[in-house]
């Protein structure tokens, strides 16, 4: 099911002095896996809360399937938002929570939920408040994946999971998306672990949209240039340089921008090694902030 998301110049303020997101316009047209990344406090969770109908924007407009989602009884069941949940006062056991979700989520697949519970080794008869933090995260992931909502949002859902559980989560996201295509948004700090899942990348920085584009196009613009320092300097001079490292007479520069075939040939002729960089490296340097003077 295709359920488009549209944000038009959206801003949200915590108070008069604190703006969480500023003037964000964004189109998420249909089934894809989006990676939402940004530094702490960038505004990622605020943006996702707006999509999940938890709040309304102070300025601009959010629409899902053409309608504002806030308190919209048609739109709200289309969105599931998995985030860190406080289960400390929860008295229901795992199985009861799955059964409750099945009653209220129109696309909920109970058989799949039970399959996920086995994979995550969730104790079905244990009260949710007694689960470890890792098992609580696995419960959140199970509830969200099995809901099969047209828009499925994971906000740092893996927190508390150990490495094997995270790998199960990543594999299930990919495999269930193949079986049931939908819009999946993954907000994460574990960029290097999860980047292979992303089809599109959205980077939020200081409350603003820094970029939104297919991951393959983005990665083509991140290039490392390594070789004799003078040759690297000459080659990189007209390009946007994100970082520089030098050891003796050898220098390596990360540049941002798509190189033409002619530029690649010039680099090879100059004896330079030109390679791609990772999404995590690009993210770190694109969102690098200048240190305040001491």
C-alpha positions in Angstrom: 0.0 0.0 0.0 1.4 3.4 -1.0 0.9 6.1 1.6 2.8 9.2 0.7 4.2 11.5 3.4 4.6 15.3 2.8 6.1 17.9 5.0 5.7 21.6 3.9 7.9 24.1 5.7 7.4 22.4 9.1 8.7 23.9 12.3 8.3 22.8 15.9 9.3 24.7 19.1 9.7 23.4 22.6 9.3 27.0 23.8 10.0 30.5 22.7 13.8 30.0 22.8 14.1 26.3 21.7 13.3 25.2 18.2 13.5 21.5 17.6 13.0 21.5 13.8 13.1 24.5 11.4 11.3 24.9 8.1 11.6 21.3 6.9 10.1 20.3 3.6 10.2 16.6 2.7 8.6 14.2 0.3 8.5 10.5 1.1 6.4 9.2 -1.8 6.0 5.5 -1.2 7.5 2.1 -0.2 11.2 2.5 0.6 13.5 2.1 3.6 14.7 5.5 4.7 17.7 6.0 7.0 17.1 9.0 9.3 20.4 10.1 10.8 21.6 13.2 12.8 23.6 14.1 15.8 22.1 14.1 19.3 19.5 16.8 19.5 19.3 17.3 15.8 15.5 16.9 15.8 15.0 13.4 14.6 12.6 12.2 17.3 10.6 15.4 17.1 10.2 14.9 13.4 9.1 11.3 13.9 6.6 12.3 16.6 4.9 14.6 14.2 4.6 11.8 11.7 3.2 9.5 14.4 0.5 12.0 15.4 2.0 12.6 18.9 1.9 16.3 18.3 1.2 19.1 15.7 3.7 21.4 14.0 3.9 25.0 15.1 4.3 26.1 11.5 3.8 24.4 8.2 1.8 21.3 7.4 2.3 17.5 7.7 0.2 15.3 5.6 0.0 11.5 5.3 -2.1 10.2 2.4 -3.2 13.8 1.8 -4.5 14.4 5.4 -3.1 15.9 8.6 -2.3 12.9 10.8 -2.9 14.5 14.3 -6.0 12.9 15.9 -7.0 11.6 12.5 -8.8 8.2 13.0 -8.3 7.2 9.4 -4.5 8.0 9.3 -3.4 6.9 12.8 -3.8 3.2 12.2 -1.6 3.5 9.1 1.4 4.5 11.3 3.3 2.5 13.9 6.0 4.2 15.9 8.5 1.9 17.8 10.6 3.8 20.3 12.0 3.2 23.7 9.1 2.4 25.9 8.8 2.6 29.7 7.3 -0.8 30.7 8.0 -0.3 34.4 4.3 -0.1 35.2 3.1 -2.7 32.7 1.3 -5.6 34.2 0.5 -7.6 31.0 2.7 -10.4 29.8 4.2 -10.5 26.4 1.5 -12.7 24.8 -1.2 -10.4 26.1 0.5 -7.4 24.6 0.7 -9.2 21.2 -2.9 -10.2 21.4 -3.9 -6.6 22.2 -2.0 -5.3 19.2 -3.7 -7.8 17.0 -7.1 -6.4 18.0 -6.3 -2.8 17.2 -3.9 -3.1 14.3 -5.8 -4.0 11.1 -2.8 -5.6 9.4 -1.3 -7.3 12.4 0.0 -10.8 11.7 -0.1 -12.8 14.9 1.7 -15.8 13.4 4.6 -13.6 12.3 4.6 -12.0 15.8 5.0 -15.4 17.4 7.7 -16.3 15.0 9.6 -13.1 15.9 9.1 -13.8 19.6 10.8 -17.2 19.1 13.7 -15.6 17.1 14.2 -13.0 19.8 13.7 -15.6 22.6 10.9 -13.5 24.1 9.3 -15.3 27.1 5.6 -15.1 26.2 4.3 -15.6 29.8 6.7 -13.0 31.4 5.2 -9.7 32.4 6.7 -6.9 30.2 8.0 -4.9 33.2 10.2 -7.9 34.2 11.9 -8.1 30.8 15.5 -7.0 30.4 16.1 -3.8 28.4 17.2 -5.9 25.5 14.1 -8.0 25.6 11.9 -4.9 25.9 13.5 -3.5 22.7 12.9 -6.9 21.0 9.2 -6.7 22.1 8.9 -3.2 20.5 10.5 -4.4 17.3 8.2 -7.4 17.3 5.1 -5.3 17.8 6.1 -2.9 15.0 7.2 -5.4 12.4 4.1 -7.7 12.9 1.8 -4.7 12.6 2.7 -4.3 9.0 1.5 -0.7 9.0 2.0 1.2 5.7 4.3 3.5 7.6 6.6 1.8 10.1 8.9 3.9 12.2 11.8 2.7 14.3 13.4 5.3 16.6 16.6 3.8 18.0 14.6 0.6 18.6 17.7 -1.6 18.9 18.9 0.2 22.1 19.6 -2.5 24.7 19.8 -5.4 22.1 23.0 -7.3 22.0 24.8 -7.8 18.6 23.0 -11.1 17.7 19.6 -9.6 18.5 20.4 -6.5 16.4 21.4 -8.7 13.5 18.1 -10.6 13.8 16.3 -7.2 13.8 18.1 -6.0 10.7 17.5 -9.2 8.8 13.8 -9.2 9.7 13.4 -5.6 8.5 14.9 -6.4 5.2 13.1 -9.7 4.6 9.7 -8.5 5.8 10.0 -5.4 3.6 10.6 -7.6 0.6 7.5 -9.6 1.5 5.4 -6.6 2.4 6.7 -3.4 0.9 5.9 -0.3 2.9 7.5 2.9 4.1 10.0 2.1 6.8 11.9 4.8 8.6 15.0 3.8 10.6 16.4 6.5 12.9 19.8 5.4 14.2 23.2 6.3 15.5 24.6 2.9 14.4 25.1 4.2 10.9 27.9 1.7 10.0 25.8 -1.3 11.1 22.6 -0.3 9.3 23.6 1.6 6.2 23.2 -1.5 4.0 19.4 -1.4 4.8 18.9 2.1 3.5 17.5 3.0 0.1 17.3 6.7 0.9 19.2 8.8 3.4 17.8 11.7 5.3 20.2 13.8 7.4 18.9 16.3 9.9 21.4 18.8 11.3 20.6 21.4 14.0 16.9 21.1 13.3 17.2 21.6 9.5 17.1 19.2 6.6 20.7 18.8 5.4 20.0 16.3 2.6 17.6 13.7 1.4 18.6 11.5 -1.5 19.2 7.8 -2.6 22.1 6.3 -0.8 23.9 5.3 -4.0 23.9 8.8 -5.3 25.1 10.2 -1.9 28.0 7.7 -1.7 29.1 8.6 -5.2 29.8 12.1 -3.9 32.0 11.0 -1.1 35.5 10.5 -2.4 38.9 10.0 -0.8 42.0 11.2 -2.6 45.4 9.8 -1.4 48.9 10.3 -2.7 51.9 12.7 -2.7 50.9 15.8 -0.8 51.6 18.3 -3.5 49.6 16.3 -6.1 46.7 15.9 -3.7 46.6 19.6 -2.9 46.6 20.5 -6.6 43.8 18.0 -7.4 41.6 18.8 -4.4 42.0 22.6 -4.5 38.8 23.4 -6.4 36.7 20.7 -4.6 34.8 20.9 -1.3 37.2 19.3 1.3 35.7 17.7 4.3 38.8 16.4 6.1 42.5 16.1 5.7 45.1 13.7 7.0 48.8 13.6 6.3 51.7 11.3 7.3 55.0 12.4 6.0 54.8 13.2 2.4 51.6 11.3 1.9 48.3 13.1 2.2 44.6 11.9 2.1 41.7 14.3 1.6 38.0 13.5 1.8 36.1 15.6 -0.8 32.4 16.0 -1.4 31.2 16.1 -4.9 30.7 13.8 -7.9 33.9 13.5 -10.0 33.8 13.4 -13.7 35.5 10.7 -15.7 38.0 13.3 -16.8 38.8 14.1 -13.2 39.3 10.4 -12.4 41.7 10.2 -15.3 43.6 13.3 -14.1 43.9 11.7 -10.7 45.2 8.4 -12.0 47.7 10.3 -14.2 48.9 12.2 -11.2 49.5 8.9 -9.4 46.6 9.4 -6.9 44.4 6.8 -5.4 40.7 7.7 -5.6 38.2 5.7 -3.5 34.8 6.0 -2.0 34.1 6.7 1.7 31.5 5.2 4.0 28.1 6.8 4.8 29.3 7.1 8.4 32.4 9.1 7.4 30.3 11.4 5.2 27.8 11.9 8.0 30.4 12.7 10.6 32.1 15.3 8.4 29.0 16.8 6.8 27.6 17.5 10.3 30.9 18.5 11.9 30.5 21.6 14.1 33.2 24.1 14.8 34.4 24.1 18.3 33.5 27.1 20.4 36.6 29.2 21.4 37.7 28.5 24.9 
